Every structure is written in C-alpha cells, then in structure tokens.
C-alpha cells in the first residue's frame, strides 16, 4: 500500500459503518490519518485515580474506580427494579444507577472489588452525586490471555483518555485507535531529514505510537515535542510559501515625490510625529518603493496614532499619481475616518475645488446607504482619478466601483471583514495594489506569526504626546449598590467640568418595551442606582435577566440619575443619517452623555469625552473592553472607565474585569484574553470557518517552537520554493491545506 493511501483510508473500512458514522458526525474524524491525529487529552496512571470528590456537575466525565457495593432495589410495588452500584477511589464515593432491562449485564459485571472505567454525565439525585446508565469497561478480563493483555495495557502503561462525546466514549475511541495504529508505520514524515536529525526528534511513526500508547511520561513528552514541531513547521512553510509567492507578483513602485502632497501635509502638522510613527512610516515607505505588493500588518495600542501613519502612506501613493482606498468595517467608522482625515488635511483635501490647495487631492466617502446623486458623484471622482483617497465600507467592493489607478488598500480592523472582501478590493487594481492591514486589537507575537503569518508586522507601542492616562475601576453593582450611585455622580462631575461621557450597553433593546413596565426589573434597579430604585436583586438575577439595553438604560438615566443632562442614544438599528447626526452633535459638544452599543468600539475619536461607564461589563471580552476604554482619555484631561458588573466576586468574569482594570497594556490583555479562550478560536472557526489544524501546539505556550519553526520554514522555502526535493513535506502541506484553509491562509 503506498504511503499516502494508508492514512487516507476511510475509517468505515477498518471500524465498520456505525462507529465510522459517529466519528465523522460528532468528532469530524473520517480517515485513518484523522484518527491517528486525534490525540489523548490526558493520561491516567494506575493508582492515581480521578478524584471522585471533585467531579464537576452536568459534565461528561471518565473515571477509574473500584466497585464497593452493588444491590438491586425494588420500587413501585415490585413492578420496577434498579441496580445501584457504589464505586470508590479513596477520595470519595459515587453512585451509579441502572434501570429496567439495562440492569442485567452490569449486575453480572460490576461485582465488589472489580475495577473499571466509567463514563457518563454527572447529576445529582436526592442530594447524592450520581451517574445514570454510565457506559463502562472492566479493567480485568475473564480469559488468561485477555487478562494478561489488559493488565499489561493497564499496569505498566498510562491509560489514554481521548476527547470524547456523548455518542462515543474514550475507550471506544481507544479501541478504534488500536485498530488503526499499525498504519502509523506508513505515516509520511513531513520534517526534512536534516531538520529532524539536527533537533533530535523521534521519527513520526514512533511519535504516533508514543502519544497513543506511552509506557512512561517521557514517551508522552517525546511525542508531543515532535508533533508540535510538525504542526508549527508545516503551517509556517505554508505561510512562508505564501509570502514568497507575493514577492513574485508585480506591483507599481510608489516613491513619493519631494515637494508633493505628503511634504505639504507634514509641513502643516501642528505636532511632531512620535519616534514610533516615524519608524513604522519608514518601514511602509520602503515597502511601497518596491515592485512587489506590500503586505503589512500595522498593529498598535488603542490611540497610538495608526490612522496618521496610514494617512501618510495614502498621501505618498497619491503623490505618485495613484489612488488609495481605506476600507472600514462600519458606516459609523467610515464616516468618522472621513471626517477626521478631511479635518487633518484641511484645504489639501479639497483638490480641484474652490479654496482648495493646488497640491491637494479629493477625499470621497462611499457607503451603501448614500443617496443616488452623492454616490454617482463619488463613483465619477474615482474612475476619473479626481479623488486620490476614498474611504468606504464594503460598498467599495461592488462591481460598479472602478478606480483610475488603485495603488494602496488600507484595511481597518481586519478581523471584522470577510477575507473575500479584502481580496475583491485588491483585484480592482490593474496590478495588485499594496496592502496595509490595521488592527487596534493588539496581537501576541505568536498569533501574529500564525493567524497573520503571511503579513510582515509593524508595531506602534508609543502613545502620542498629550494623551492622558485612563483610570479604570470595577463597580460591583450587586454587592455595593452605593458604588453605582457614585458612578453616576462621577459622570455628572465630568459633565460639570465641561466634558462628555459614554455609557455602553451589550444590546439595543426593544423600542416597544422601553416605555412600559416590561423592561427587565433587575436591569432597572441596577441602572437607577442614584435614584434609589428597588431592593437588592436575588443572587442569580444577573445571569437570568437579559443584558442591559441602550434604549431602556438611556430612558432611565434621563429620568433618574442623569436627569437634566443631554442624553442621546447611538446603535446599529438607527439610519446612517441619524447615526451621523448624533456623532456630529456629540463631537461638537451638543450632547453630554451618549448611551451606545459597541458601535463606538473602534475609531471613534472625541477628545472631550473623558468618562465611560460600561454596563454588564462581564458580558464583553477582555480585548473588547480595552477597545471601548480607548475611546476616553484621547485629549489632555485624564480618562475614567467604570466597569459595572453584577458578577460574583469570586467568578472568572470578575477576574477578567480586574485584569482589565489593572493594566492599560493591550498586549498583556490580549495574552490574558487568549489564555482564557485558549487557541481553538485563534486558528479555528473564529478566523477561518474550518476546524483548527492544531492538536498539540498551543499558540500561547509554544512561542519558541513557533519562532524556530518559522526560521526553519523560511530557510527551506528560500532554498526550494516548490519543495521539489521534499515530496513528503508537500504531501503534509496538501493535507493541512484543504481548499478552505488554503484560501483562508491566502487571504489572511
């Protein structure tokens, strides 16, 4: 059998249709190779049993224990029977219950003194923890050969426990692995021999054998080190090939002309650029000057001046006769960018218009909801080349939009776009335009090397002069209602000093319910705070009630704690004109308090806003809270961010909020965020829409492995871009990059 087909064999050939169907449907395991790469989650050691004392409720568990007692109980006047089995592991006892016809086999098998593995869902009945109808596997056998085998498998070795599901238990997976393990000998080894030997790794068949059937903990460690490298290296080779292919594409070199638009803009800046901005601009200008498309990720702290860096790159391209497009994820953000860029440029943004500068260009906005005449004018400006800069939403991607000479695409907040959208815009240039991706969500280095591994990275970590520090505090609304009252007083104090405030809520709410009594009562109590509304809610109200809503909170504040202040709302259900109107009035200082959803999360820039109160803050992620907080403290007055939560003091949610309050370092917070989500989200469905390819590599803990694998991958690809001399690596690459993943990596 050739090496490829052994691992590509469908599981149903070896395991039978029923088992194969369950594995495919519930674990996404379809081939021998899939199952060989379904590694144990942990290992049990003989004598070191799972503590029955700390079983989590309502979770599917696997335990190893000894039968202490088994008895048949009769109920319902003798018409019903149940088997009650008590098992123990020294730390605690657990009851197993079997009913009806299901009692006969366990009654015969589960005799006192017998040891077995049991799996089932932990529930409570009559104040006792129990497993109802668990599946089990005895760890002793009747016949001598089997007994020796079972003892051998169990005594000297570690017992693998696999990621399982309700439909198939860990040991049924283990039996299936036994059936396919001989095929591990045919596994194609992706690591080049020189790399494998140089780093002292065991061969792949041996690694697979050791991870599934280890004799010692050292076997597990050997296998994991080797398999981590496979994952990191194959992924980094894919990314290195992508980067190499990009360098082969033709692009127009864009070298800014001295005395042009960029110089005129720099000359009228009322402040000096930070060293960080100058350094990153230099990296971008170097890329723009080459005849291959730039692919750069610009990440920076909230408020580090990324827009300024991007604008200077756009002006440099306009200087060469090209056009630049800025793609924003929402209309609010596109309008905000358009407003701030035209303000920063002044008469330079009015090229060809009365009062405009001779050196200027035209800056146009294009969004889906624009009226027909304005849209027609914008499209004409683009195709004629009158407009050097266009700022828009996904409306820029539509077929009708044509450019005169698209030289640079800037994508703001990449994670909010489908990758296809970014590509569609890039395909509008005659030759691929240069690409700059901006993100305000700081990304740990390892994630940048994996998720954005096809982009070169620039980091802005220095805040511009004049930015103020932001003080952040957690407001425990349930334990200490007077803290919430004080929060609203602080908002009043800020407004009294001539400043403005945001109040952020997780949802919009229903216009129909906002006027009546149907608004969530607990929510009303927690918001009114200063109005003294109501008694203390019950302990679990925060979990039971829906998240607080903009419409209700705004009404309650306007009538209660913030009565007399100018309170307005902003949310996604409003028309674009209304949103723009509210943002204009807030920016102009005509609104004191803006009650909003997360539409204000990125890019909104109102230097006079100094306070933010985030309601139900525990309903937001760490990075999102950091983004929101970045809307205040953008001027010379210090910022204040209050995280209101009814979560219990000892809960993980409160720990998350405490982490946000403790630091303003977005990179540190992104690491915390990643540790809490683990990396299933990083390369998995959140990013790519397909199952994560990582099994043993963890993006958080294996930074050194990923960095070293990247170096090796770059060297391999530089020497042999087509991998002509490494057929095994090509095969592994094809397996990793099924079509969906390849397209995802291709588009970043």
N, C-alpha and C positions, 0 to 999 in steps of 0.2 A: 504494500500500500504506500503510495507516495506521501511525503511528509505533510503536504497541505491537506489532503483529503482525510487523513486520520482524525484531525481535530475539527474538520468541517462536517464530519458525520452527524446526521440528525440524531438527537437523543432517543427518539422513539425506536430506532433500530436496536439500541442496547438495553433500553429500560422498559420498553412496552409503551403502548399508546396512552394509557391513563396517567401514568406518572409523568411522561413527557409533556402531556397537555397541561397538567397542573403547574409544572415547572415553567413552561412557556408563558402561561397566562398570568401567573402570580409572581414569578421571580425573573421573568424575561430571560430565561436560560433555554436556548434552543439547540445548541450544538455541543459536542463533546468538549470543544475548546471553551465554550461559555462556562460549562460546569467545572472544568479544571481551574478556571479563574474565579470561581465562587469560593472565596477563602473562608476558613473558620473565623468567627468573630472573636472567640476566646477559647481557652482550653481548660478543662477540669483536671485536677490531679487527684489520683487515688488518695483518699484520706482527707483531702482538703475540699470538703463539700460546700455547695452553695448554702449560705446561711438561711435556713427556713425562717429564722426570726425576723429577717428584714425583707420579706417578699413584697414587691410593690403591688398595690391593689389594681385590678382591672387591666393587668398586663399579661401577655402571653409569656410564660416562663418555662425554663427547663431546669429540673432539679435532680440531683442524685441523692438518694436516701435509702434507708433500711425500713422494712415493714416492721412495725412494733406490734400491731394488733389488727385483726380483721374479723368482722362479725356481720351476720345478716340480720337486719332489723325488719320486723313486720309492721305494717301500718294499714289503716283503712279497713279494720276488722279482718285482717288476714288476706285481703284482696291484693295488697301491694307489698312488694319487697324491695329493700335497698341494701346494698353492700357498703358498709362504712369501713374504710381502711385508714389506720393512723400510721403515718410514717415519721421518722425522726432522723436528724443528722447531728444530734448532740447540741445544736444551738437552739432548736425549737422543734415543735411538732406541727404537723399539718394533716388535715383530714381530707381523704379522697372519698367521693361519693359516686356510686354507680347505681342505675335504676333499671327496672324491667328486665328484658331479656339480655341486657348488657352486663348482667352481674355474673353469668356462669363462668366465662373464661377468667376474669380477674380473681374470682373466688378460688379457682384452681391454682392460678399462678402466684398470687400475692400472699404467700404464707409468711408468718412471722419469722424474722431473721433474714429473709431474702432482700437482696439489694437490687435496685432498678433505677433506670432513668424515667422520669415522669415529665410530661409536658401538658400544659393546659392554661386556662385563664384563671387568675386568682380572684375569687369573690368572697363575700362574707355572708354567712347564713347563721342566724341565731348567735350573733356576736363571735362566731368562730370563722377563722380563715379556712377556705377550702378550695379544692379543685374538683369541679363536677365533670365526670366522664373524661378524665385525662387519658391521653394515649401513653403507653409505657413500653419500655424494653428491658427485659431482665438482664442482669449482668452476670448471671450464672447460667449454665446450659445443662441439659439432661445428658446428652451423649458425650463420651470421653473426649473425642476429637474436638467437638464443638466447645466443650468446657475448656480444654487447653487453649484453643484459639481465643475464646472470649477472655480468659484470664490473661493470656499473653497480650491481647489488644488492650486490656484494661490495666493490668498490673504494672508492667514496665513502662507503659506509654502514657502520654497525655491524651485526654479524651476530647476530640474536637467538637465544639458546639457551633453550628452554622447559622448564619442569618436565615431565619425560617419564617413561616407564616402559618395561619390557622389551618390552611389546607394541606400543608406538608411539614412534618416535624423534622427537627435537626437530625435525628438518627436515620430517618428515611433518606434524607439528603446524603448522610454519611455512607449509607449502603449504596446509593446511586454513584457516589464518588468512587467507592471500591470497584464498581463495575467498569468505570472509565479510566481508572488510574493507570492500567497498563499502557494506555495510549499516550501517557505523558512522555514515554520514550521517544515518540515521534514528534514532540514539540519542536518547532523551528526556533532556533535561538537567535533573537534579533541583535544581540550585542556583538560588535566586531570582535574577533578572537583577541586582537591586541589589547583592546579595552578590557575585556573580561579577565584576561590573564594579568594585565597590569594592575588591576584593582583586586585581584584575588577572589573573584566571585565563583561560586559553585555553578556548574552547568545548569541550564534551565530544567531539564527533566529531573535532576536531583533536587532542585529548589521546589518544584511542584510536589514531589514526593514528601519532602521535609515539611512543607507547610500543611499538607493534608494529614500526614501520619508521622508526626515527630516523635522521637523517642525521648528527647530532652528539650529543655527551654532553649538551649544553644542551637538546636536544629531549627527551631522557630525563628530565632534571630538571624541565622544564616540565610534562611529562605526569604525572610522579609527584606533584608538588606538588598538581596539580589533582585527581588521582584519590584521593589521600589525603583531601582535603577532602570529596569525595563520600562516601567510606566513613564518615569521622568524623561528618559532618553528618547523614547520613540516619539513622545509628544514634542519634545524640543527639536528633534530632527524635522518633524512636520512643520514647525514654526520657522526653523532656520531655512528650510527649502522655500517656504512662502516668502521670507524676506529676500532670499537670493533671487527668486523669480521677479520680485518687484524691482530689484536693481537692474534687471534686464529690459524693463519696459522703457519706452521713450517718453520723455516729457519735455516741455519747453522750459529752459533755464530762465529763471526770473531774477535778474540782478537789478536792484533799484538804482535809478539814475540820480546822481548827485544834483542837488538844487531842485528836486522834484517835490511831489506831494508829501512824501514821508518827512523830508527835511523841513518843509513848511509847517507840518503838523508838530514835529518835535520842538521847533522854534517857539511855538505859541503855547506850549505846555506850561501851566502855572506851577508845576512842581518838578522835582527831578525824579527820574526812574530809580527804583531800587537796584542794588547790585544784581539781585536775583533776576529781575526783569531784563536787565541788560545782557546777562549771561545767556538766559533762555532765548532772548531775541536773536542773539548771535548764533546759537545752535540752529534756529529756524532759518535765518538768512543763509547760513552755509548750505542747508538742505535745499532751499529754494534755488540756489545758484547752480545746482547740478542738473544734468539732463535726464535724470530718473525721478519718478514721483516721490516726493517726501511722504513718509508715513510716520507721523509723530504723535505721541500721546503727551498732552500737556496737563499735568495734574498739579493741583495746588490747594493750599488751605483755603477755606472759605475767606473771601475778602483779600486774597493775596495779589489781586490785580491781573488775573488771567485775561480779562476782556481787553485790557490795554495792550497786552502782548499780542493777542490775536489781531487787534485792530491795526497795529503797526505792520504785522505780516500782510494784512489785506492791502494796506496802503502801498507797501513795497511792490505788490503784484500789479496794482493799478498803475504805478509808475512805469511799468514795462508794457503798458497797453492792454493788460489782461483785466479780467473781472474776478471778483471774489464773492463767494456765497457763504452766508452764515446760517446754518440750519439749527433752529431751536425747537425744543420738544412741545411747547405750548404757545398758544396765541399771546397769553399774558407775557410770557418771557420774550417772544419775538418783538412785541410792541415795546417792552422795556428796553431791549437791546437797541431797537431803532431810535428810541427817544434818547438814550444815554450816548449813543455813538454820534447822532447828529448834534447833540449839545457839545460833546467833546471836540468835534471837528469845526463847529461854527460855520463861517462862510465857506470853508473848504468842502462842506457837504452840499453846496449849492452851485456846483459847476454848471455853466450854461444858463444860470438863472439870474434875474435882475439882482444886483447886490452881491452876487456870488464871486468867489475868487477865480482869477484866471487859471490858477493851478488846481482848482477844485475838481471834484467829480460829483456825480449824483448818487445819493443813498436812497434806495427804494425799499418799501416793505411789501411783501406778498404773502397774504394768508388766505385760507379757504373761505372766510366769511366776508371778504371785501366786496363792495358794490361793483357792478359791471364796469362803469366808466373808469374808476380808480384802477381796477385790475387790468383793463385794456391798456391804460397809460403805462403801468408798471411793466407789462409784457413788452410793449413797444420800446421802452427805455433799455430793456435787457437785450433785445435782439439787435438794436441799433448800436449798442455799445455806449449810449449816453450815460447809463448807470454803471458806475465802476463797482459799486457794492450793493448787493441785495441781501436783505435779512428776511427770513421767512420760516414757515412751518413746513410740514410735508407737502403743502401746495406747490412748493418749488419743484417737486419730483414729477408732477403731472406732465403728460406727453406734450401738452401745448407750450410748455415753457422752453424757450430756446435762448441760448446765450450767444453773444458775439464772439467771445473768446474766454471761456471759463478757465482760470489759471489756478484757483485755490478754493478748496471746500473746507470750511471750519465747521465741525460738528460739536454743538454744545450738549453736554450731558448725554454721552453716547448710550448709556445703559437704558435710556428711555426710548431709543429708536429700534425698530426692527433693522437688522443689518442690511436687509434688501433695500431699505430706503436710502441708506448711505450710498450703497452701490449704484442705485438708479441715478442719484445726483452726479456721482463721479462719471457715469457713462455719457453725460451731456457735453463733455469736452471732446474736441477732435482727437486730442491725445489725452491720456489720463491726467487730470489735474493733480496738483499737490494736495495732500490731506493733513489736516491738523484736528485731532480729536481732543476736546477739553473735558475734563471731569473735575467737579468740585468735591467729589467723594474720594478722599484720599485712599489710595490702594496700597496694602502692604506689598513689599517688593516681590515676594513670591507670587502673589496673584498677578501683579503686573507682568511677571515673567511667564505666566501660564495663560490667563484669560486674554491679556493684551500682548501676548508674546510676539505678534507679528509687527508690533509698532516699536519704534525707538522711543525712549521715555525722557521727558524733561520734567523737573520738579521745581515748583515755586514754593519755598517754605519760609519766605521772609515777608512779613506784613508791611505795607507801605507806611511811611511816617504819618503820624496824625491819627492812626486808627487807635481806638480806645479799648482797654480790656473789658471783658464781659464777666460779671459775677453771676454764677448760676447756683440756685438753691432748690432743693426738693421741698414741696409743700404737701405734708401728709394730711389731706383734707378730711380723712375719716378719723384718724387718731386725734388730730388737733384742729378742729374747725376754726378756731380763732386765727390760726395761721393763714387760712384762706381769706378771712376778713381783712387781715393785714395786707395780703397780696393786692386786694382791690384798692386799699388805701395808698399803697406804693404807686399803683397806676395813676391814681388821682394826683399824687405828688409830682410825678413826672410831667403830667399834662399841665399842672400848675406852673412848672418851670418853663413852659412853652414847648415841651417835647410831645412826642406821639407814641402810641403803643399798639402792639398786635395782640390779639387773643386767638389762639389756634385750637380748632376742634377736629376730631377724627372724621366726622361726617357732616353732610349738608343738613339733613333733616327734611321733614315733610312740611311744605308750606301749609297744608291743611291742618296739621296738628299743632303748629306753632302758636296759634291764637287760643286754643282751648285747653282744657284740663288734661288732655290726653298726652301731653309731653311727659317724659319719664319723671316720676316724682322724685326719685333719689337724685337724678341729674339736677332737678330744680333746686333741691336742698344744697347740693354741693356747689352750685354756681352762686346762689344768692349770698352765701357767706355773710357779707356785711349787712344784709337785710335781716339776718337772724331767722331765716326761713326754716321752720320744721325741726323735728328732733333728729336724733342720730340714726342713720340708716343701719339696717341689720348687717351682720358681718360679711355676708357674701353678696350684698347688693351690687357691688362694683362689677362682679363677674356676671350677675344675672341681667342687669339692665343694659340696654343698647348703649354704645358710645355716645358721649355728648355731641350735640349737633349745633352747627353755626346758627341756624335760624332761631332755635329756642334760646340759646345762650345769649345771643345779641339782644333779644327782646327782654329777657330777664335782667340783663345788665343795664339796659337803657331805662328800665323802670325801677331798678333797685340800686345795686352797689355803685353804678356809674351814672346815675340819673343826673341830667344836666349837661353831660358831655356829648359831643357829636360822635355817635356810634354808627358805623356803617358795616355792611357785610360784603364779602367777596368769595365767590365759589364757582365751580365749574358749570353749574346749570344756567348761569347768567349769560345774556347775549354778549358777544365780543364788544359791542359799543358800550354796554353798561359796565363791563369789566374795566375797559379802558378809561371810562369816565371816572369810576371810583378811584382807580390807581392815580389818575391825573390829579384828582382833588386831594387824595392822601399825600401825594408828593408835594403838592402846593401848600400843604398845611391847613386845608379846609376841613379835614376830618381828624378827630382826636384819637379815636380807637377804631381799629379795623379788625372785625371778627371774621376770620377766614379759615378755609381748609388749607391743605398743603399746597394749593396753587402758588403760595408765596415762597415755597421751599427753596427754589433756586433763582438766582439772578435779580431778584427784586432789590432795588437799591434806594433807600430813603434815609439819608444820613441823619435826619432829625428824629427818627424813630429810635427810642432808647430802651423801651421795655417790651418784653414779650412774656405772656402767660400762656403756657401750653396745657390745655385741659386734657385729662385722661392720658397723661404723658406716657404711661406704661403701655399704651396701645401702639406706640411708634417704635421703630427700630433705633438703635444707637446712632447709626450714621445719619438717619433722617432727623433726629433731634439736633445733631450737630449742625446739619444744614440749616434747619429752621433758626437755630440760635444765631447763625451767621447773618441774619437779617438785621440784628441790632448792633450797636457799637460801631457803626460804619462812619460816624462823624467824630467830633472832638470830645463829646460828652460820653462818660462811661455807660456801658450797656448793662442791662439787668435781664436775666432769663429765669422765670419761675416755673418749675416742673410740678404741676398739680397731679396728685395721684391718690387713689383710694386703695392701692395695693397694700397688702400686709407688709409690715416692716421686714419680716424675715424672708419675703418672697424673692425669687430670681428677678422679677420685674423691678423691685425696688433696688436691687443690687445694680441692675443696668442703669437706673436713673442716677444712683450715687456715682457710678463711673463717669457719666456724662458731666455731673456737677464737679467732679474732682479735677478734670483736665480740659484744656482748650486745644489739646494736641489731636488733630483729626487723624493722624497716622496711628497714634496709640489707640484711639477709639475704634478705628477700622479693624485693628487687630482683635480688640475685645469682641467686636461685632462678629468677626469671622470665627473666633473661638466658640461663640455661643451658637452660631448657625452650623458650625463645622463646615466641611467643604463640599458637602453634597450639593449645595446651592451654587458653588463657585463655578464648577465646570459642568454642572448638571443642568436641570431643566431651567433654572432661572436665567442662565446665559444662553443655552444652545437649543433648548427644546428636545434634546435627546439625553439618554441616560449617561451619567458621568462615566468616564473611562477609568477613573481612579479606584483602585481596590485597596492597596496598602499604602500608597503615597498620600501623605496628608499635607495639604498646601501650607498649613500653619507650622507644623513641626519640622518639616524636611527642607528647610531653606537651603542648607548646604548641599543636599543631594541635587535639588533643582538647579542651583547655580552651577555646580560642577557638571551636571548633565548638559546644561546649556553650552558651556565652554566646549565640551567634547563634541556636541552636535554641530556647533559652528565649524569646528575643525574638519569634521567628517564631510560636511556639505561643501565646504570650500574646496576640498580635495577631489570630491566626486559628487557633483550636484545631482546627477541622475541615479546615484547609488548603483551604478552598473556592476561594481565589483562586490556589492553586498546584497545579493539576492534575498538572503534571509531577513535583512532589515527591511527591504522593500515589501516583503510578504507581511511582516508585522505592521508596517505602515498602512498597507491596504486594509488590514483587519481593523486597525484603530479608526482609520478614516473611512468609515462607511460614508455614503454620499452626503447624508445630512451633516455629519460632523465636519466633513471636508469643507462643505460650503460655509458652515459656521466659522471655521478657523479662517477660511479665505476672507471672510468679511469682518472678522474681528469682533 
